[in-house]
Amino acid sequence: MAMEEPPQLFLCPISMELMKDPVTVSTGVTYDRRSIERWFFKYGKTTCPATMQRLASFDLTPNHTLKRVISSWLDRASSSSSASDNKLARERLPSVLAGIEDTPFKVTALKKLRSCMAGDEAAQEDFVACGGIQVLGRVMAQALAESGGDFSAFRACEEAGAVLATLPLADAASVELLLNPESVMAPVVALVQRGSAEARLHAMAILAKVSKASATTSDRDWTAGVDVDDLVKSLLELLSDDGGASTKLSSRALDVLLDVVVSASSRGGARPPRPRASKAVVELGAVRVLVELLPDADRHVAERVLLLLKRLCKCPEGRAAFADHALAVSAVSRTVLRVSAAATRLAVGVLWLLACGVAPAEKVLDDMVMSGCVAKLLALLQVETSPSTKEKAAKMLKAIAASE
């Protein structure tokens, strides 16, 4: 038997989820502590979300009685559930989808749906075949439209995104559904902009899957369905957040940024980079953000940063932005022979584009001398590395010597 729906009294009016730590505000309404604290301190609200009355005090009084009642209900509900929940949920999938848009408990329903489909390929196929992607699209669009004054609506958007992220999204039909005029791409970008860390990971996983699938199964450009400037700004803000982004989140953000600059199939040489996209990304300040990520980056992040810098420096605007940054040459030079063989190759490629790729940049050559890059380049000639990397190092040394 599947676990019964919790009584509405047990659900937080903000998140519409079962309360773990119920607290009461001065209007007498009870909320989950995490949700009401986010309402006050993250979103800067000064009203009671349920009544919209302005609060004279932000004191939170623990509701111990309700907490004990919820705990007792959970114990009873858990003992009555069984291991057949997922199978039962799959069998009821059509009716679940039919009612999910109308239920006032969207977050709870979507969580159960995600749990049902996680790791179950057959359930995922059933979900898509039953029109699940379209349902999620409508739920996300409605939730996003209502999220301006309704915190719980945005939670529904986040949870719908989490369900969508469980799907493979690898076939042409799924990509077409996602990229059609009534697509979920706008809500997905909104999750990147202002979702929780988990919601942002789910959103970027969706974008990565769509990018890959659109390159291999259709001729559609996935970026045509999103506001690229808004997406790039959000990614750069995330990467600029001092200590706020985990390594995993930063790595995902860099992957999506790379997909914006160059299509997935171009990694195999089939499709060229997008010069307009590169220029737009540069104009939004990407070079500065990427350069300033390098000093504290681990190998995984450093390699992606250098790959992006190399892509961006293939356009004149990118080279100009790099040359104008006082620490760019030093930051890239420090990764040579220090992070990994791939990072060394990419770093040399970035510096070569500035020093020798089009026309010698005097400031860059001077920065290379001042930052100790010459010693790194000389060392490269003595170690085992690719012939092209050694050739670029030799050419840069000649350019430096000629400039003195």
N, C-alpha and C positions, 0 to 999 in steps of 0.2 A: 504494500500500500504506500502511495506517495504521501509525503508529509503534507498535512493540511495547511491552508493559508492562515497566517497569523491574524488575530483580531486587529482591526484598524487601530485600536487604542495602543497596541504594542509598537506601531510603526512611527518613526520620526516624521513629523509633518514636512520637514525639509527634504530629506533623502528618500523617504518612503521605504526605508529599510528597518528591519527589526532593531530596536534600540539596545545597545550594549551598556551604556552608562547614562540612563535618563536623568535629566536635570530640568528644573522648573524655573522659568523667568518670572519677572514681577507681574506679568499679566495673568499668570496662572496656567500658561500653556507649557507642556513638557516636550522637550526635544532631546535627541542624542547629543551628548556633550561635544563630540567632535564636530558635528554639523553646525551647531549654534555658535561654537567658537570660531569656525571658519566664516560664518555669516557676519559676526561682529568684527573679527580682527583681520581676516584676509580681504573681505569685500567691503569693510568699512561701514556696515549698515548700523543704524541706530534705532531700528524699529523691531517689533515682534513680527516674525515672518507670517504667522497665521492670521493675526488681527491687523497688522500694519500700524498698530499704535506705537507712538514714540515712547521709548523706555527712559524712565528717570534714573534707573539703576541697571547695571549689567551684571549684578550678582546672580550666580547660578546655584540653586538649592538642590542637592541630590535627592532624587525621588526613590528612596530605598524600598518602599512598599511595592512600587511598580517593578522595580528591578527584580525583587524576589518572585513576583507573580510571573514575569517573563521567563525567569530561570526554571520555574516549576513547569510552565507550559512547554519549554524546550525539552525538558527531561521526558515528559509524556509523549511529545510528538516524535522524538528520536526513537523511543522504544517501540513505537507503532509503525515505523518505516522499515523497509527491507531492501535487500540488494537488487530487487527487481525494479527500482525506481527508474533507472535510465531506460530500460526496455519499455516500461509502461509509457514513459514520456515520449519515446520514439513513435510508439503506436498511436499516441494521441497528438502527434505533431500537427496534422492539418487543423484540428480544432483549437490547438494552442495558438497557431498563427492567426486563425480567424478571430480570436478574442484578444490578442495581445495589444492591438491598437486601441481597444476600448477600455481595457482594465485600468483602474486608478493605481494599481500596484505594478507599474511598468518595470521599475528597477528590480523588484523581486522576481517577476516573471522572466525578465531577460537573464538574470543570474542563473535561474534554473535551466533556462534554455542553453546557456553557455556550458553549464556543467554537463548537460545531457550530450552535447555534441563534441566536447573536448576529446580528441584522439579517436573519435568514432567516424571513420570515413563513410560508412554506410549512412549514418545519421546526417552527415554533412551533405551527402548527395541527395537524400530525401528532402532536406531543408531547401536546397536550391531548386529542386524539381517542384516543390510545393509553392514556389514564389517567395521564399524567405528573404532573398536579397531585396525584392521590391518592398516587402513589409518593413524591413529594417530602414530602407531609404525613407519611407514615409514617416516612420517613428522618429528618425533622426532629424528630418526636416521640420517636423512639427515641434519637437523638443527644442530645437535651436531657435525657432521663431518665438517660443514661449519663454526662453531662458533669460530674457532681459530682466524680468522681475520675479522669476521662479527658479530658485536654486535646485529644486528636485527635478525640474524639467531637464536641466543640463546634466544631472546625474543619469537620467534616462538616456540622453544622447551618448554619454560616455559608455554606458553599459551596452547599448546597441552597437557601438563601435567595437567593443570587446568581443561581442558575438561575431561580428563581421570578420574580425581578425583571425578567428579560428578556422575560417574557410580557406581552401587552397587558392581560389581566385586565379586559377592558372589557365582556364579555357577561354576561348574567344567569346562565348555566350555570356559568361560572367563579366568579362571586361566591357562588353557592349552595354550590359545593364548598368554598370558603374559609371560609364562615360556618356550615357544618354542625357538629354537636356534636363531631365528630372533626377539627376544622379545624386549620389551621396557624397560627392567630392567636396562640396562646400562645407557640409558638416564635419567631414574628416579634417579639413584644413582648420576649422574652428577648434577642433580638439587639439591640434598641434599648437594653436595659439594660446589657449587658456585652459586646457584640460589638466588633470592631475598627471603626475609622472607616469603612472601606469597607463592612463588614457592616451598620453602622448606616444608611448611606446607602441600601443595598439594602432594608433593612427598612422605612425610612420611605417609600421609593418604592412598595413594596407597599401600605402603609397608605393612601397618597394615591390610588393606583389603585382600591383597594377602596372607599374613601370615595366617590370620584366615581362609580364604577360602581353602587354600591348606591343612590345617590341618583337615578340616571337610568334604571336598568334594573329595579329592584326596590324593594319597600317595606321591605326589611330594614335595620335600624339596625346598621351595622358595629360600633359600640362595644359592642353586646350580647355580642359574642364575645370581649371582652378584659376584663381587670381595669383599668378606667379609671384608678383611683388609682395603680396601679403604673406604667402607661404615662406618666401626667402627671408623676409623681415623676421618672421616668427622663429625660423631656424637659427638665424644669426643672434637673436635675443637669447635664445636658449643656450647657445654656445658661449655667449658673453657673460652668462650668469655666474658670478664668482662663487665657485663651490656649490652651486645649486643643481648642477646637472651631473648625474652619475656617468661613469665611463660608458656604460651601455647606451644611455640616452644620447650622449655626445656622439658616439660611433654611429648610431642610427641616424641622427640628424645630418652627419657628414655624408652618409650614404645617400640620403634623399637629396641633399644639396648637389651631390655629384650627378644624380639622375636628372636633376633639373638642367644642369650644364650640358650633359652629354647623354644621349639615349643609351639604354642598356646594351643594345646590339652593337653599338659602336666600339664596345670593349673588344669585340672580335674583328673590328675593322670594317663592318658592313655598312655602318651609317656614320656620317661625319659629325663632329661636334657642332653645337648650335651657337654660332658666334653672337647672335643677338642676345641669347640667354646669358652667355658669358659676360657680355657688356653690362646687361641689366644687373647681374649678380655683383659685379665689381662696383657699379654705381651705388649699390645699397650698402657698401662698406665691407664686403666679404674679405678682401685682402687683409685689412687691419685686424679683423676678428681672427682670421686663420693664423696670421703671424703671431698674435698674442696668445694663441693656444699652445704653440710649440714648446715653450720652455718647460711646462709641467706635464706634457703629454706622454702617455705610455706608448709602446711600440705600435699598437693597433691604431690609436688615434693619430699618432705622428705620421704614419704612412698615408692615411687618408687625407690629412691636412696637406702633405706635400704633393699628393696626386692632384688635389684640387688646385693648389697654387700653380702647379705645372699647367693644368688646363687653362686657368684664368690668365696666366702670363703668355699664352699664345695669342692674346688679343692686345692691341696697343694700350687700351685703357688699363688692362691688368698689369702690364709692365710699368706703366706710369705710376699706378698706385703702389706697386711694390717698391719702386725706386724712391718714392716720396716718403716711405716709412723709415724712420731713423734706425729701427732695430731689425728690419726685415732680413738684411744680408747676414747679420750676426746670428739671428735665430735659426736660419736655414743652415748656415755653415756649421753650427754646433752639432747638428744631427749627422754630419758626415763622419763615417767610421765610428759611430757611437751607438746608434739605435738598432739598425739592422742593415743587411745588404740591400734590401729593397729601398729602405729610407735613404741610403747613400746614393743609390742610382737616381732616385727621384730628386733629391736635393741638388745633385750635380746638374740634372736636367733643368731645374728651375734657374740656377745661377747662370748656366750657359745661355739660356734664353735671354737673360738680361745683359750679359757681358758680350756675347758673340752672336746671338741668334739673328738679330736684324741689323742693329748698328750698335757699336760700343757705347755703353752708358758710363760716362766718366765718373759720376757720383757712385755708381755701383762698384766700379773698379777700385775707387778709393776706399769704399767701405769694406771691400774684400781684403785689402791690405791692412786696414786698421783692426779688423775683427780676427786676424790670425788665420784667415782662410787659405792664405798662400801655403802655409805649412801643411794644412790638410790636403791640398791639391798635390803637393810634392809627395806626400805619403801615399796618395792614391796610385802614383806611378810605380810605387815599389811593391804594392800588395796585389794579391790575386783578385781581380775584378773584371768586369766585362770590357772588351776592346773599345766599345763605343764610349763607355764612361771614362776610360783612360784617355781616349782621343779628345773628349770634351775638356777634361782637366788640363791636358797639354795646351789646347787652344786658349783656354782662359789664362794660363800662366804666360803665354806669349802676349796676349792682349794687355795684361797687367804690366809686363816689362816694357811694352811699346808706349804705354801711357805715362811712364815715369820720365 
